[in-house]
């Protein structure tokens, strides 16, 4: 039944349908001609209510059609076109902007084509990124959020959303393992910004004078994270050098944050990891060298490529002994805290001083939804507040502690809380846990299949901790080659060439990358609860089909 008919029918007790609107019948017989209607004719234009409803009904039909197709395995994951093709225009779809307004008919066509030529990240065979799937409750929350069009800086503008954020933050802090009398946080535009907040607040905690006097007032500092590009040269002419420690498994946002905060990406020090991607505690200890003032260690819960979890308790012991700020980047792995079966993989996270957690990844909340949690209450506010008088007046007729906008380095802040809150209401904590369990079951199934099938080789033999599974496909022509540079050179080309064919066909999508001394390999990640074991089988069959002749 067309969506337009929904409000015009009733269902009696016998289940029969009755028409109740003659106007609706006329409307279906003579649909609105949007080729002569423009946006100026919509609300708030006088008399614009009828055409506004009809336009939104048409738009909703487009969206509902896309949603229904998104989970059909017979449909494509993407209809790939090169940038120059999209720029030049395809079948009436043009990216160019005009001086004169387009009709609503063209606007609807543009909406259809935007979805048509985009990537269907809700498809059960989209394995390309950590964020996938299409949760309908979350989608409804996003629609409502855009309808409200509010801003998250003061209670007077967003009273309900501000309180929802407080509820969610307290819930997440409790799940991390912090007590009721500690914990603060804020929703951020992505995990990179959440990680940046952790370094910003850590720096302020140890050296609050940086807020007013700048970095010239500080000693030579060091930050540590797991190995990414190797140990950097500590020599330099800049008086105030900041040093970080990281790893090849840590997210690049640590280096990016160092650059943004004026500390320099070269001053991120990398700690070696074991073969499964975990930071080696003894290497962290030995990296704390004389002549530097360490202050921050970044540990990771669920590394981007391998899905590894650092040994948090061992790292926390070292941080405690040296009085270092311990941050856990759980952007990818935080969702496992919702699972009774898997949360023990994050044992020790409660000892962190700050935590990044992205519900838009493992928990399936629509993009974007990221949180920075700070253990010491009030520190986030002290670090960032400037008290703009046009927003944060102290004599308002309510408790102004709910004006949370001065915790943020932003002024305007998008409402990311409602879709998450609504999903939690719909699923409960148990529902999120079941969703996580299913994704990791899919990863275990893929791991098992890779060991059974000819032509596939695991990057490392251990069973995956998270839903990441990394592997090579070895074409028949290469299976007799001995290990060495020639084999590596040829194998390095296999994944990109299969991915190229895969994008042209559009039937499935998976990512690849090199890492350290390892040549290009596939990385499959599971975060879409719609994915089934049959989709895993299809992925391996398709890789074999597309790469068999290489």
N, C-alpha and C positions, 0 to 999 in steps of 0.2 A: 504493500500500500504506500502510495506517495506520501511524503511527510506532510504535505499541505492538507491532506485529508484527515490527519489525526485529530485535530481539534474540532472537526466537523462531523464526527461519528460518535455514537455511543454504543456500548455493548449491553444488551439486556440480559436478564438472568438465564435465558436459554442459549445465549451465546450468539444471537443473530445481530446483524448490524442494521442501524436505521439512519437514514439521512435526516439531518436536522437543520441544514442550512441551504436554502435555495441560492443564496449568494455564492456559496462555495461551488455549487454546480456551474453557475455562470462563469465563475472565475476559471474553472477547469476547461470550460468550453472556449473561453476567450482569454488566453494567458496574457499577462502584461507584456507589452512591447518595450523591452528595456533598451532597444536601439534608439529610442527618442527621449530617454530619461537620463538625467545626470545626477551627480551626487548632491547638487544644490537642491534637488527636489525631495531629498530625504529629510527626516527630522534633523534639526528643529524647524524646518520650513513649515509654513502654515499649510495645513491640510496634507502633510507628508506622512501621516501615520500609516495609511493603507499601503502606499508604495514601499515604505520602509519594511513593513512586515513581509511583503511579497519578495522584496530583494533578499532579506535575511533568510527567508524560507528557501529560496533558490540556492543561496550560498550554503545553507545547511545541508541541502540535498547533495551538493558537490562533496562536502566533507564526509557525510555519511556514506556515500558511495566509495570514497577513498578508504575509509575506515573498514568497511566490509571487505574490500579487496585486499587490504594489507596483510591479512592472515591466510589468504589463499595461496597454497603452494604452487598452483599452476601459474600464478602471476609472477612478473619479473621483480627482482630486487631493485633494479635500476634500468633505465633506458638511456644508456650512456651516449653523450655527444661531447666532442672536444670544445674547448672554450671558444674558438673562432666560429664554430657552428652556432652556438647559442648567441654569440654577439651579433652574428649576421642575421639572425632571426630564423625561426622554423615554423612553417605552416601558420603564419599569422601571429606568432608569438614574438614580440619584440621587446627588448630590454630598454630601448631608447625612450627618453622622456620628451614630452611635447609641451608646447606653450598653451595650446588649447585643451580643454578638458575632454577626456574620453567618455563615451556613454557607459552606462551600467552594464550593457550587454558585453562590451569589450572588457570591463572589469571582471565580469564573471568568467569570460574566456581566459583571461590572464590568471585567474585563480586556478582554473582547471589545469592549464598548461604548466604552471609553477609546480603543482603536485606531480604532473605527468613526467616532467624532465628532472625532477629531484630524485633522491634516493629514499626508498621505502625502508626506513630503519625499524619499522615494526614487523617486518617480514620475518618469519621463523628461521629463514636461512641467511639473515644478515648477522655475520660474526665479526665484522670489521672493527668495531669500537667497543669500549667498555660500557657505553650507554646505548641501549637498544630496547626494543619493545614499545608497545603503545598501551599504557594503562588507561582505561576509559574513565575511571573515577578521577585520576589525575588530570586527564584531558578536560573533564567537566570543571575541575577546580581551576584550570588555566583559563578556560572561557569566562568563568565568573570573575576571576582576578582581572582580566582585561576589561570586562564590563564595568567593574568598580573603578578602575583606573586611578588607584590611590597611590600614596607615597609613604614609605616606612620611616619617616623621621620624627613625627610627633603623635601623641595619643589623640590629640584633637582632630587630626586628619584621618588616622587609621586605628580607631579604638579597638575594634574586634581583631584585626590582624596583629596589632602589637601584643595583645594578650595571647593570641595563638602562638606567636613566636616564643613568648615566655614559657608557655606550657610545653612546647616541643623541645626547647633548649633544656629545661629541667628534666624531661623524660630521657633525653639522650645523655645528659650528664650522669643520671642515675644508672643507665645501661653501661656506660663506660666504667662506672664503679666509684664515682665520687660521692661524698656525703652530701646531705641536704643543705648544709651550711656553707658549701663551697661551690664554685662553678659560675661561669658567665659565658657569654658568647654572642654571636650575631650571624645572620645568614649573609652569605657573600656571593658575588658573581663568579663562582667557579673555584676549583681547588687551588689553582695558582694564587689567587688573591687570598684565600684562606691561609695558605702557607706563608705568604708575604706578611699577613697579620701576625703570625706566630713569631717571626723574626723581629718585626717592628716592636711588638710588645715585650719580647725578651730583652731587646736592646734597652728599652726604656726602663725595664725592671732593674737592671744592673746599673744603668747610667741615665737617670731621669733628666740630667742636665742637657742631654742631646736634643731634647725637644725645643729648647730655647737657644742653646749656644752652638749647636751643630756638632759635627764629628771631630772638629779640631780640639774639642775639650776631652776627647777620649783617648785611652791607651790603645796599643796595638792588640786587636782582638782576634779570636779564632772561632770559626764555625765548622762543624763536622757533619758529614753525611756520607752515605755509602758510595763506593768508587764509581766515578762516571767517566772521567777523562784522565785519570792518573794524578799523581802528586804534582802540585804546581810549584814553581819557583818562588821562594819566599823573599827573594831579594827585590828591592824597589826603593825608589827615592821618595815615595809619599810617606810622610811622617806617620799618619794614622792609618795603618793597614788593618783591615778586618779579615779574619781567617775563618773559613767554614770547613767542616769535614762532611763528605758525602760519599756515595758509592755509585758504581756502574749501574746499579739497580734503582737508585733513587730517581725521583722525577726531576726533569730539567728545571722545574719552577724554583728550586732552591738557588740555582745559579742565576736565574732570571731575577729573583727577588734581591739577590746580592747586588746585581747591576742597578735595579730600580732604586734601591735604598742608598746608593752611592758608595757601596762597599767594594764593588768590582767583582766581576765573575771569575777572574783569575785567582781570587782570594778564597775560593771554595776548596777546602781540602778534602780529599777522597779517602775513605776507609775501605780496605779490601774486603771482598765477600768470598764466601765459599762457592762451590760449583753450583749450588742450588739457588744462589742469589742472596743469601743471608749475610748481614754484616758480621764480621768476626770480632768479638769483643776484645780479644787481646791486641788486635790491630788498632782498634780505637784507642786503647790505653797507651800503646806505644806512639800513637800519632800526636798525643798531647805533649808537645816538645817545649823545652825551655825557651824563653825569649818571647813567647806569645801569651796572651791572656785569653784562654778559651772561655766561651760563654754559652754555646748553643750546640746541641747535637740533634740531628734529624734522623729518626728511625722510621722505618716504613712498614705498614701493615698492608700487604698485598702490593708487591711491586708491579709496575705497569706491564712488563714483558713476561717475567717468570711467575708472577703472583706469589712471591716469597714473603714470609713474615720474619722480621728481625727478632732476635732474642731479647725481648723488652726488659725482663728482669735483670739480666746481666748488664745491659746498657744502662738501666736505671741505677744499678749499684755504682757503676763508674761515674755517672753524672752526680750522684749523691756525694761520692768521695771527693770530687773536684768542684763541687758547687756549680754545676752546669745546668742550663735550661734544657730539659728533655722534651722534644716535640715528637709526636707520632703522626706521620702522614698516613691516615687511614681512609683517604679519599676513595680508594677502590676496595679495601678490605674491611672497612667499618661495618658494612652490611652483615658480615658474618657474626657480629655481636647479637644479631636478632635470632640466631639459630642455636638452640641448646646443643645440637650435634657438633657445631664447629666453633663456637665462641672461645673454646679453650686455646685456639690458635693465637688469640690476642692476649693471653695471660700476661699480666704485668702492665697493660696499657693504662690501668688506673693510677700508676705511678708517674705518668707523664704530666707535665705542666701545661701542655696544650695539645689539642687533637684536631686534625682536619678530618671531616667526614662528609662524603658526597652522596646523599640519598638518590641523586639522579643517576647513579651507576647501579650498584648491586640491588638496590631497593626498587628500581624501576620508576622513580618519580620523573615526570617530564622535565626536560632541561629548561632552565637550570635550577639546581637546588644543592647548595653547598653550605657547610657550617664550619666555623672556627669556634672551638670550645676552649676557654681559658680557665684554668683551675682556680686562680686567685681572683676572687670577686672584687670588682671595682677597678682593676688594673687596666682593662680595655678602655674604660671611660677616662681615667686619668691620662692615659697615653695619648688619646686622640681629641679630647674635648677642647674647644676654643670658645664655646658659649656665644654663638652668634645671636645677638639680641632680637633680631627679627623673627627667629624661630624658637629659641629656648629661653623665653622669659621665665623668671622665677616666681612671678605673682599670678600664675594661672589658677583657675578655680578647681584644680584637681591635683593629684599627686604627680608632680613633674618628674619623678624618677622614671615614669613610664614614657617620657620623651627620650627614646633610646638613640635618636639619630646622631648624637654627638659621640657615641662609641665608634662610629664609622669614619673612615677617611673620605667617604662619599658625602654628598648632601642628599640629592635624590637617590632613593633606593627602591628597587623593584620589589613587589610583594611576591616572595617565593614560598611563603609559608602555607598558604591556604590549600594548595593542591596536595601538599604533603600531609597536612592535618586531616584533610578529607579522606585521603587514602588510608591513613592510620585508623580513622573511624570505620572505614569500610572493611578493612582486612583484620584489624587488631594486630597485636604483636605476634600472635601465633601465625597469622597469614603471611607476614613478612618472613618469618622463620621458615615456613614451608616453601616459600618461593625461593629462598636462598638454597635450601636443601636440594631442590629440584635442579637448579642450575649446576650445582657441584656434582650431582649424580650424572648429568649429561657429560661433564668433564671427565669423570671416571670411566664412563662408557667409551668416550673417544680414546682415552688413554689405553684401554683394553683392546679396542679395535686396531689401533696403530701397531700394537705388538703382534697381532694376528695376521695382518695383511702384508703381502709382498710389496716391496717398493717404498715403504715408509720407515723412517728412522727417527726416534725421539732425540731431542736436543740434549736432554739429560734423563736418566733412567728412573729417577724417583717419581713416585706417585704424586700428582699435583696437589698442592695445599689449597689452592684457590680454584677458580674455574678456568685458569689459563692452561692451555696445552700447546707446547711448542714442538715443531717437528719439521723434518725435511721430506720432500718427495724425491725419490731417486729414479729417474727414467731408466728403462731397460738398457739403453746404450751405455749407461754409467755404472751399472751394478757390478761389473767386473773390475772396475778401476781400483787400484790400491790407494790408500790414504796418501795425500800429498798435495803440493801446490797445484798440479794440473787438475786433479779432481775438484779441489776447492774452487778454482777459477771457473770451471764449468758448472759446478753446483750452485755457485753464487748467482748464475743467470737464470736458474730454473724457476724459482718462485716469482720473480718479476714477469717472466714470459707467460707463466700460467695465469698470473693475476691480470695481465693485459687481455688475454683471451676470455677470462672470466668476466671482466667488465664489459667487453663487447657483447657477450651472450646474455649477461644480466640475470643469470639463474641463481647465483649465490655470490657472496662477497666475504672475503677473509683478508686479514692484514698480513704483512710480512716485514721483516727487518733483519739487518745484521746486528750482532752484539759482541763487543770485544773482538776476540779472534775468531768468532763463529761467523761463517758466511750466511747470506740471506736464508732465513727459515720462516715457515708459516707460524703465526700465533693465532690460535683460535680461543676466543673468550665467550663465555655464556653468561648473559644477564637478562635474556628474554624468556619469561616463563612459557611462552607459546612454543618454544623449540622442543621437539621430541627426538627420540632416538632415530627415527626414520630420516630426520633432517641431517643428523650426524652421518648416517650411512650415505645419504645423497652427496654430502660434501666430499667425502673420500672418493666416491665413485666419480664425481665430476672432476676432481683434481687428477685422478688417474686418466680419465678420458681426454682431458685437455693437455696433459703433459706426457702422454705415452709415446708420442713421436719425437720428442725433443732429443 
